């Protein structure tokens, strides 16, 4: 069982920035494909972005609504995953989940493990 | 982008009922599809991957089928613990989730 622990959520004004972190005690994040999925209040699930493991190049991809504003990164020395969110909009308000991805045959894969989520509220 | 459409959006059923949820993709995704269950205030839980493979620990009353653009999640005999919202997710091209199907008590 993989435990994922998110932190960094909170209240931020439109146009502001926030950095979310995800820790994984006992699990080496650099070996895994990881992603962030968000869920606006009362709404469905929305994929935000993914980062491949080092062996597969460590590249990142983003959903269209956040491309150019959000950046995924990994700190292998700290074994943490980060999501830097800039130019935040009210529509970015959501619970953000850190997840693993299980790729299959080179495709993005499904989410096997989820964190508990951290709430980001963008409001003036 | 691949769009995923679930039907129905809400389903009212009784304990013991057979329940089927449909998920349609805007283009062929082979069998690169997963299903999740989410209860209020909790993170989703993986039920099915690769359209029909049951995740370890998931009760056998859950099953998935389909390929190409049309998929189904079936609960053979609905249990009290199964009242929740269910999502499909494609992973043929990045990730896209369906809008969800809420299974509520009739």
Contacts between the chains, C-beta under 8 A, distances in Angstrom:
chain1	res1	chain2	res2	distance
A	35	B	95	7.1
A	37	B	95	7.8
A	37	B	97	7.9
A	44	B	87	6.6
A	44	B	97	6.0
A	44	B	98	7.4
A	44	B	99	4.9
A	44	B	100	4.6
A	45	B	36	7.7
A	45	B	38	7.8
A	45	B	44	6.7
A	45	B	87	5.6
A	45	B	89	7.5
A	45	B	97	4.3
A	45	B	100	7.6
A	46	B	97	6.7
A	47	B	94	6.6
A	47	B	95	4.0
A	47	B	96	6.7
A	47	B	97	6.8
A	50	B	94	7.4
A	50	B	95	7.4
A	61	B	94	6.2
A	63	B	94	7.4
A	64	B	1	7.2
A	97	B	43	5.9
A	102	B	49	7.3
A	104	B	32	6.9
A	104	B	49	7.8
A	104	B	50	6.6
A	104	B	91	7.3
A	107	B	32	5.3
A	107	B	91	5.1
A	107	B	92	6.1
A	108	B	91	4.4
A	108	B	93	7.7
A	108	B	94	5.5
A	108	B	95	5.3
A	109	B	91	5.4
A	110	B	34	3.7
A	110	B	46	6.4
A	110	B	49	4.5
A	110	B	89	6.6
A	110	B	91	5.9
A	111	B	34	7.3
A	111	B	36	7.4
A	111	B	44	7.3
A	111	B	46	6.4
A	111	B	89	7.4
A	112	B	46	5.5
A	112	B	55	7.6
A	114	B	43	3.8
A	114	B	44	6.1
A	114	B	45	7.9
A	115	B	43	6.8
A	116	B	43	6.2
A	117	B	43	6.0
